[in-house]
Amino acid sequence: MSHYTQSVQRTGLSGILLFLCVVMGGLYARQYYTLPHRLPSDDSNRKAFAWPVSQEPPAEIWTVFAPPANRQAAAAEGPLAQRFRLAGTFFSYSESSATAPKPECRAILDDLQKQQQYLVREGDWFEAVRVNRIYSDRVTVDYQGREEDLWLSFAGGPGPQKTEPAPAEKTVEDGVALETSRFGKRVGENRWVFQREDLLKYYQELLDDPERMASIFLSMKPDYQEGRINGYHVDVEGEKDFFKDVGLQQGDVVRKVNSMKMTSQARAEYFLGEFVKNRVSAVVMEVEREGKPQKLIYLFR
């Protein structure tokens, strides 16, 4: 069994979502591959495969989102929900502490009136509106002393279900796709809406052919600065259509995912675990392209 095949197996974790398992799994596989390990010399001595057991930090540190609200108890939409839409939620990490990075909730909000987008955290202000609390399925905001919930906007999500929206209420993801792929569509310059089911089908294809999965991992080359990994170069060695569909280009350098530097095995494992538990509906990837920073935003439906 090759080192890379072992890496592929260890990064599988679950088939919840291809995108995270491939891109984030590739980064984790790269980290795992740098660890010292020895291959058994005899097949008969090999133990049955088992997923690595990660050491979870204390719950009070890692429990980021508050539990989802009772859908039946959701109040009717207020005036803010007529203008703003919640596109997705995710967790990010503060790098203020190298030993114990602090996780925090983030949300992506669309302003239908101004046709712009806000990436916010609890306590932020936008358009005279304060973000009070971010949950996995909604955001509680305050405008002039009045609280209101903004629910995830995609069909089938939690919260009050709506009839067909009026044209003025349509969200960015409801607009005409700029490009389409087997996974979903690109709805902005650096924004995609992907369907979980379609991603899972592709993921299963890769599971059936580990060499294809390995080719994706091999396409993520560590970027060293002062002897430490500070990101991963995209150097496509296989599955070119996949990289094109997720908006990654040859020469891009992936710096962070949801504000988290992928320089720790524990962080990569935890990030994958949160996605496996379906606690995140968006991913923000920070890349360096031709020397300039860009943010790529992915919404999962």
C-alpha positions in Angstrom: 0.0 0.0 0.0 1.5 3.4 -1.0 1.8 6.4 1.3 -0.7 8.3 -0.9 -3.2 5.5 -0.8 -3.0 5.5 3.0 -3.6 9.3 3.0 -6.6 8.8 0.8 -8.1 6.3 3.2 -7.4 8.4 6.3 -9.0 11.5 4.8 -12.3 9.9 3.8 -14.0 10.3 7.2 -17.4 10.4 5.5 -19.1 10.9 2.2 -21.1 13.9 3.4 -19.6 16.3 1.0 -17.0 15.9 -1.8 -15.8 19.4 -1.9 -14.6 19.6 1.7 -13.4 16.0 1.7 -11.3 16.6 -1.4 -10.0 20.1 -0.9 -9.7 20.0 2.8 -8.9 16.3 2.8 -6.1 17.0 0.4 -4.5 19.5 2.7 -4.9 17.0 5.6 -3.4 14.2 3.6 -0.4 16.4 2.8 0.1 17.0 6.5 -0.3 13.3 7.3 2.2 12.4 4.6 4.9 14.5 6.3 4.5 12.5 9.5 7.1 9.7 10.2 5.5 6.3 9.7 6.6 2.9 8.5 4.8 0.6 6.2 4.4 -3.1 7.2 6.6 -5.5 5.3 4.1 -8.4 5.3 0.4 -8.2 4.4 -0.3 -10.8 7.1 0.9 -8.3 9.8 -1.4 -5.6 8.7 -4.2 -4.6 11.1 -7.7 -3.9 10.0 -8.1 -0.3 8.8 -9.7 2.1 11.3 -10.2 5.8 11.2 -7.8 7.8 13.3 -9.3 9.0 16.6 -8.8 12.7 17.0 -8.5 14.3 20.4 -11.4 16.8 20.7 -10.8 20.0 22.7 -13.1 20.9 25.5 -16.8 21.3 24.4 -16.9 24.9 25.7 -14.1 25.8 23.2 -15.3 24.0 20.1 -19.1 24.2 20.4 -19.5 27.2 18.1 -23.1 27.3 16.9 -26.1 27.4 19.2 -28.5 24.5 18.7 -31.1 25.0 15.9 -34.4 26.5 16.9 -37.7 24.6 16.8 -39.0 25.1 13.3 -42.6 25.2 14.4 -41.9 28.1 16.8 -40.4 30.3 14.1 -42.0 33.7 13.9 -43.3 35.2 10.7 -40.9 37.2 8.5 -40.3 40.8 9.5 -39.3 43.8 7.4 -35.6 43.1 7.5 -36.2 39.7 5.9 -37.7 41.5 3.0 -34.4 43.1 2.2 -31.7 40.7 3.6 -31.3 37.0 3.0 -29.1 34.5 4.9 -27.1 32.6 2.3 -25.0 30.5 4.6 -23.3 30.0 8.0 -19.9 28.7 8.9 -17.3 28.9 11.7 -13.9 30.5 11.4 -10.9 30.8 13.6 -9.1 33.8 15.2 -5.4 33.5 14.9 -4.8 35.7 18.0 -3.6 32.7 19.9 -1.2 30.2 18.3 -1.9 27.5 20.9 -5.6 27.8 21.2 -7.3 29.6 18.3 -10.7 30.8 19.1 -13.6 29.6 16.9 -16.4 32.1 16.0 -19.6 32.0 14.0 -19.8 33.8 10.7 -22.6 34.3 8.3 -23.0 35.4 4.6 -25.9 37.9 4.1 -27.2 39.2 0.8 -28.6 42.7 0.6 -31.3 42.5 -2.1 -31.8 46.2 -2.3 -28.1 47.2 -2.9 -27.2 43.9 -4.5 -24.2 43.4 -2.3 -22.9 40.8 0.2 -21.8 41.0 3.8 -19.6 38.5 5.7 -20.4 39.2 9.3 -19.8 37.9 12.8 -21.6 38.3 16.1 -21.5 42.0 17.2 -20.9 43.4 13.7 -22.9 46.2 12.3 -24.1 46.6 8.7 -26.6 49.1 7.3 -27.5 50.2 10.9 -28.3 46.6 11.7 -26.5 44.7 14.5 -25.8 41.0 14.4 -26.8 39.6 17.8 -26.5 35.9 17.4 -25.5 33.4 14.6 -27.1 29.9 14.7 -26.5 27.1 12.2 -29.8 27.8 10.5 -30.5 31.5 11.1 -29.2 34.8 12.3 -30.8 37.1 14.9 -30.3 40.8 14.1 -31.4 44.0 15.7 -32.6 47.2 14.1 -33.5 50.1 16.3 -34.2 47.8 19.3 -36.3 45.3 17.4 -35.0 41.8 17.0 -35.7 39.6 14.0 -34.5 36.3 12.6 -33.1 35.8 9.1 -33.4 32.2 8.1 -31.4 30.2 5.5 -32.9 31.2 2.2 -32.6 28.0 0.2 -35.5 25.7 -0.4 -35.8 22.9 2.1 -33.9 24.7 4.8 -35.2 25.2 8.3 -37.4 28.1 9.2 -40.6 29.4 7.8 -41.3 28.1 4.3 -42.4 30.7 1.7 -44.4 30.7 -1.4 -42.7 31.6 -4.7 -40.9 34.9 -4.0 -41.7 38.1 -5.8 -39.1 39.2 -8.4 -37.7 41.9 -6.0 -37.2 39.2 -3.3 -35.2 36.7 -5.4 -31.8 35.9 -3.9 -28.5 35.9 -5.8 -28.6 32.1 -6.1 -32.0 32.3 -7.8 -30.6 34.4 -10.6 -29.3 33.3 -13.9 -26.2 31.1 -13.5 -23.0 32.6 -15.0 -21.7 29.1 -15.5 -23.0 25.6 -14.8 -21.2 22.4 -13.9 -22.1 18.9 -12.8 -22.1 20.1 -9.2 -24.2 23.3 -9.5 -23.6 26.8 -10.7 -21.5 29.9 -10.4 -23.7 32.8 -9.4 -21.1 35.5 -9.0 -17.5 36.3 -9.8 -16.2 34.2 -6.9 -19.4 32.5 -5.6 -20.9 29.1 -6.3 -24.0 27.2 -5.2 -23.3 23.4 -5.2 -25.8 20.5 -4.7 -24.8 18.0 -2.1 -26.3 15.0 -4.0 -24.3 15.8 -7.2 -21.1 16.2 -5.2 -21.7 12.9 -3.4 -22.1 11.1 -6.8 -18.7 12.4 -7.9 -17.2 11.5 -4.5 -18.4 7.9 -4.9 -16.6 7.8 -8.3 -13.4 8.8 -6.6 -13.8 6.2 -3.8 -14.2 3.6 -6.5 -10.9 4.7 -8.1 -8.4 5.7 -5.4 -5.8 6.7 -8.0 -8.1 9.5 -9.1 -8.5 10.7 -5.5 -4.8 10.5 -5.0 -4.2 12.7 -8.1 -6.2 15.5 -6.4 -4.2 15.2 -3.3 -1.0 15.3 -5.3 -2.2 18.6 -6.9 -1.9 20.4 -3.6 1.8 21.3 -3.0 2.9 22.7 0.3 4.0 26.4 0.3 6.8 26.8 2.8 7.8 30.1 4.3 10.6 30.3 6.8 10.5 26.5 7.1 6.8 26.3 7.9 3.7 25.5 5.7 1.9 28.7 4.9 -0.6 27.4 2.3 -0.8 25.0 -0.6 0.0 25.6 -4.3 -2.5 24.3 -6.8 -0.5 22.3 -9.4 -3.1 20.2 -11.2 -2.0 16.7 -11.8 -5.4 15.1 -12.4 -9.2 15.7 -12.4 -8.8 19.1 -14.1 -12.5 19.5 -14.6 -13.0 19.3 -10.8 -10.6 22.1 -10.1 -12.1 24.2 -12.9 -15.7 23.6 -11.5 -14.7 24.8 -8.0 -12.9 27.8 -9.3 -9.3 26.9 -8.5 -6.7 27.8 -11.1 -3.2 26.5 -11.8 -0.8 28.5 -9.6 -3.4 29.5 -7.0 -2.2 29.3 -3.4 -4.8 28.3 -0.8 -4.0 30.3 2.3 -7.0 29.8 4.6 -10.4 28.0 4.8 -13.0 29.8 6.9 -10.1 32.0 8.2 -8.3 28.9 9.5 -4.7 28.2 8.4 -4.4 24.5 7.6 -1.1 24.0 9.4 -2.4 21.7 12.1 -3.6 18.1 11.8 -6.1 18.7 14.6 -7.6 21.7 12.9 -8.1 19.7 9.6 -9.6 16.8 11.5 -12.0 19.0 13.4 -13.0 21.0 10.3 -13.9 17.8 8.5 -15.8 16.5 11.5 -17.9 19.6 11.7 -18.9 19.2 8.0 -19.6 15.5 8.5 -22.1 16.6 11.2 -23.7 19.0 8.7 -23.1 22.1 10.8 -21.8 24.3 8.0 -23.6 25.4 4.9 -20.9 27.7 3.5 -17.1 27.6 3.0 -15.0 30.7 2.4 -11.6 29.9 0.9 -8.9 32.5 0.8 -6.5 32.2 -2.0 -3.6 34.1 -3.5 -3.9 34.5 -7.3 -1.1 36.2 -9.2 0.0 37.8 -6.0 -3.4 39.2 -5.1 -5.8 37.9 -2.3 -9.2 36.6 -3.3 -12.1 35.0 -1.4 -14.0 32.1 -3.0 -17.4 31.5 -1.5 -19.2 28.1 -1.7 -22.8 27.5 -0.6 -24.0 24.0 -0.2 -27.7 23.0 -0.8 
